[in-house]
Amino acid sequence: MHEVTRLGNGLTVVTAAMPHMASVSVGLWIGVGGRHEPDRLNGVAHFIEHMLFKGTERRSAHRISQDVEGIGGYLNAFTSEDHTCFYSKALRHRYEDLLEVLFDMLLHSRFDPGDIRREREVIREEVAMYLDQPQQHVQELFNEIMWPDHALGRPLTGTFGSIARIGRRELRTFLGRHYTAPAAVVAAAGALEHQAIVRSVRRLSRHWPAEAGPRGEPFHGGCPSPRIRLFTKKTEQSQVALGFRAYSRHDPRRYALRLLNIILGENMSSRLFQIVREDRGLVYSIYSTPSFWEDVGDLVISAGLDAEKIEPVIRLVMRELRRLTVEKVGRAELRRAHDYALGQMELSLENTEHRMMWLGEQMVTTGQLMPFDQVRAELARVNGTALREVARDLFQPERSALAVVSPWRSDRPLQRAMAEGFA
């Protein structure tokens, strides 16, 4: 059972009672992420995420960890394109301890100049680490060409240049403008009582500003031909990211895309895994992933492989994409995708943390919860014709982008393979 309460300051509280569980998971969600940052301060949301662990007016960084781990719990956080989440999990009777720590971090962090200098170096090392990991680097290159001149195309961690520009004033200004009560959601799941959570949150958030923060800029853009980016690097395994601009989280076609993705490359029984890896042994890994944001989305196919196999793999992938635009997916394959989608969702919701994540992400991004039965009904409406229509709409050159990290020195074979794929 899910319950929702909106407080007078605009803060939303959503809970799921799971009385048979021994734990409770709590998340403090803010509707701000990488796409809300100005170019010159790229990475500021992620920097703030780091700094909230560095100490408050009441707690040192060590005590923040100690107050959660000392009761058998754990504490973590992440920053995405359009939201940030601080979350924790502990035994059921410790929920108030978790809320106390989370709100203290958000509302009373010190942003000590010395801590900022040290954490800037930590983040620089994080940026360097991702640049040295081809599997991560290729995704950042893909985003650059898929979302040119837009915040979605910039790395969430920032760049060496932008991180150097972020100081105490920039951090506190961005926090004050964006981390407001109306932009926030407290989500909790486990052995809990909704009104008890509401009472604690109301007390802890009573001094939180109620002004709504500014929103991110929508994406406007297009290109008549595929965008291609080759990053030449000596590496034992090349990385490929081939993707297509897709649908927002509000588009009704997102259900068909979810099923299409399962059929294409989400799991080991998918077409790409079976054809490219199992049947031909051309890759170590190959998978596809959809993303849905407020106004846009994408579908990205990622692969790790030997440089000599890049061109034949792209041709194989393009062949399978073209096949989806021509042939209707059969009933048996569609049923397996449907059952996989529902099964994975139901299994994940057995876990208090996963259910909290499901509640929090929905509320912070859409402001409402979609009942599981409605999701089931929407997926059931998808047929083979709908999948083919989505494939025909998406798999077009003007929607596509290809990024490759490889020892290759010329992108001509990439251009040739893509041109043949769209011919």
N, C-alpha and C positions, 0 to 999 in steps of 0.2 A: 504494500500500500504506500502510495506517495502522497505527501502533503506539502503544500506551498503556502508561505506567509510572506507578505511584503510589509516591511516596517515603514514607519513614518519618514525616515531619512532616505528611502528608496532602495535600501538593501533587501535582497531577496533571500529567503531561507527555504531550502527544499530538502526533504528527508525521505528516506525509505526505511520503514521498520522491518527488521529481520530478526525477530525475537529469539530464534533458535541459535543465533550466532554468539560466539564468545567475544567478538571484537566489535569495534566501531571505527569507521574511517571518516575523516573530516577533511574537506577541502575548502580553501578560501580562494575563490576564482575572481579574476579581474578581467573585464572585457577590453584589454589593451595588449598589443603585441607588436611584432616587428613592422606591420603595415601602418602603424600609427606614428612612426618615427619620421622626423625630417631627415633628409639625406645626410646632412652634416653631422647628425647625431645617431647615425645608424649603429644599432647595438645597445642603445640606452636602456631599453626595456629588459634586456638580458643582463645588463650591468646592474640594474636595480635588483633583479632577482638575486644576484650574488650578494649584493650589499645588505639585503635584509637578514642575512645569516650572520652578519659581522658584529652584532651587538646592538642593544637598545639602551634606553635610559635606565632600565631596571635589570637587564641581563647582559652579561658578557657573551661573546660568541660561544665560549665553552659551556656556559650555563644553558644557553638555548638548546644545545645538543643534549646536555646532561638532564635537563628537565623533561625531555621526551624519552630518551634512551633509558634513563633511570627508572622509568615506570614500565619498561618492557616494550616501548613503542619505537617508531622511526619517523623521520621527517625528511621531506624532499620537496622539489619544485621543478617546474619547467616553464619555458617561454615558447609560445608558438607564434604564428603569423598574426592571429587576432585575439589571443587571450593568454593570460599567465595564471598558473595555479600553484599554490602552496598547499601541501597536503600532508596528512599524518595519520597514523593508525596505531591503536593500542587496545588494551582490554576494555570491555564495555563500560565499566564504572569510571574510566579515566577520561571520558569525552571532554569534561570541563577543563582539565589540565591542557589538553590539546588546543582547545579554543583560546585559552589564556595565552599560550605561547604564540599561536598564529596571529592573533590580533596585536599582541605586543610588538611582534616583528613588523607588521604592516604600519602601525600607527605611531610607533615610538622609536624607530631605528635612528641611530646617532649620525650615520654618514661621517664618521671621523676621517679627516683628511689623510691621516697616515694609513688607515684601513683602505681608503680609496686608492692610494698610490700602490699599495701592495696587491690589491685585487686587480688593478689594471694590468699588472705584470702576469697574474694568474690567467686572466682572460686572453692576454697576448699569446700565452703558451697554448691556450685552448684553440685560438685561431690558427696558430702554426701547426698544431696537431691535425686539424681538419684539412689544412692545405696539403699535408704530407700523406693523407689517407685518400687515395684515388676514388674509393667508393663514396666518400663524403664530398670530395672536391667536385666530382662530376655532377652531383646534384645541385651544387651551388652554381656551377657553370650553366646547367640547364635552366635554372631559375632566371639567371641574367638574360638569357636570350628569349625565354618564354614570356617574361614580364619586363621588357626593356623600359628604362626610365620610370620605374615604379618601385614602391617599397617592397612589393612581393618578390622582386628580382634581386633584393639585397640579402646578404647573409644575416641570420638572426644574431650571430655573435658580434657582428660589426667587422670592420676592417682595422688594420693597424693605424691608419690615419684617423678614422672616426673615433676609435677608442682613446686616442691621445687627446682629442678635443673634449672629452667628457670629464667634467670635474664635479665638485660638490654642488655648485650652483645649478648646473644642467640636470643633475640627478634629482635634486629636490624640486626644481621647477617642473620637470616632467611628471614626477610623482604627484605633486599637488594638482596639476591640471587633469590627469588621467585616472589616478587611483582614488576615485570618489565612490561614495556609497551606492548611488544609482547604477554605477557600472559594475557592481560587485554581486557575487552570489556566494552564500555559504551552503555547501552541499554536505550531507552526512548520511551514512547508511550503516546499518548494523542493529545491535540490540539497544534501541534508544526509544525515547518518547518525544514526539515532535515538539510539544509545548515546552518541555524542559530545554531543548536546544534553542528554541526561540527566546526564552527568557535569558539564557546566557548570552546569546548574540546581541539582544537588545541592550543589555547592560554593558557589554564590552564595546559596542559601536556607538554609544550615545553621543560621543563628541566627534564622530566622523562627518566631514563635510557632505552636504546633500546636493551640491551642484553637479550637474551632468557634465562630463568631459567631452571634448571634440572627437569626431569620428575620423576614420581613415578615408583617404581619397579613393573613389572607385577607379577601376582599370578601364582605360579606353585605348584600344590599339588593335593592330592587325597587320598581316604581311601576306602578299600574294604568293609567296613561295616559301619552302621550308627554311627555317633559320638553322644554321649549322655552325658549331663551334668546336674546334679541335685544340686541345691543350697538349702540346708535345712534352712528354716526360718519360724518362727511362724508368720503366717499371716492368716487373715480371708478368703482371696480369693487367690487361687493359680494362677500362670500365666504360660502359655505354649507357646513356640515358636518352631514350626516345619517347617523346610524349606529345600530347594533344591538349589544347585548351578545351575545357569541358564546362560543366554546369555548376551553378551555385547551390548552396544548401537548401534553397527554397524552390528550386526547379523540380517539377514533378517527374522529370525524366531521370532524376538521380537514382530512383529505384531500379530502373532498367540498367543504368550504368553499373550499379553495384553488382547485379547478377552477371552482366557482361564481363566485368573485371574478374569475377570468380572463374568463369569459363575460360577467360583468356590467360590469366597468369597469377591468381592469388595463392594457389596451393599446388601440391605435388601431382594432383590428377588433372591440372589445367592443361590446355592445349600447348602453350609455349613450353612448359616444363617437360611434357611428354615428347613433343616433337623435336625440340632443340637440344635438350639435355639427354633424355633417356634414349630416344631413337638414334640420334646422331652423335652424341657426346661432344658437342661443339662448345659448351659452356660449363663453368662450375656452378654458377647461379644464374637464374633468370626468373623474374617475377614482375608483376604489375601492381600499381597502387593508385587509387583515386584519392583526390583531395577536394573538399567542398568548402568554399568560403562564402562571405556575404553576397558577393556579386559575380564571382567567377569560380572556376575550379580547374583541375587538370587530371589527366590520366597518364601515368609515367611507367614505361617499361624499362627495367634496369637489368643489366647483365654484366657479369665478370667473365672474361675470356682471353685467350691468346690473341695477340694483335693480328696474326695471320687469318684469324677466323672472323674478324669484324664484318667484312663485306658479305660473306655468305650468310652470317647470322642476321644481318639487317635485311637481306633479301628474303630469308625464311620468315622473319617477323612480318614484313610487309605483305608477304603472300597470305599469311594467316589473317591479317587485318582485312585484306581485300576479300578473302573468303567469307568473313563475317558480314561484309556489305552485300554479298550476293546470295549466299545460302542462309536459309532460316535455321536457327538452332533447333535441333530435334527435341521432342517432348521429354525424353529420358534424360538428356544432358541438362535441360532447363530445370527439371525436377531435382536433379542432384545439386545444382547450384542453389536453388531455392531452399532445399533442406539444409545445405551447408550454412547458408547465411543465417537462417533461423536457429540452427543448432549452436553455432558459434556464439550468437548473441545470448541465447538462454544460458549456455554454460558459463559465459563470462559474468552474468548477473548473479550467479551463485556466490560470488566473492564480494565482500563488503567494499573493498577498494574499487573494483571494477564497476560496481553499481553506483558508487559515489561519483566516479568519473562520468558515467553515462548520464546521471542527473545533472551534474555541474556543467558539463560541456553544452548540453541542450539549453539549459536555462541562461547561461552567459552569452550564448551566440544567437538564440532565437527568442528568448523570453518566455518559452512555454515548453511543456513536456508532451511528447507524442507517445500515447499508450502503446505498449507492445502489440496489442491486438490490432491497432491501426497499421503499424509497421508490417505485421503479418499480412493484412488485407492488401496493402499497397504492393507488396512483393508478389502476392498471388495474382494480381491483375496483369502482371508482365507476361507477355507471350512472345513467341518467336518473331512475330512481325515487329513488335516494339523494339526488340533487341537489334534487328536488322536496320530499323529506321535510325536508332541511335548510332550504330556503327557507320551508317552512310553520312550522318550529320558530322560526326567527330573526325573520321579518318580522312581528312582533307589537307592538302598542302598548306593552305593559309592558316590552319590551326596547329601546325606541327613545329617541333623543334628537336634538334639532335645535338647532344653534347658527348664528346669522347675524350677520355684521358688515355694517351697511348704514346708509344715511341714513334708513331707515324709522324712524318714531316709535311705531308700534303693532305688536304681534305678532299681532293678530287675523287678518290674512290667512294667517299661518303656521299658526295653530291651525285655521283653516278648511281649508287645503290638507291638513294631516295628518289631520284628522278624516275628510275625504272619502276620503283614501287608504286608511284602515283600515275604511271603511264596508262 
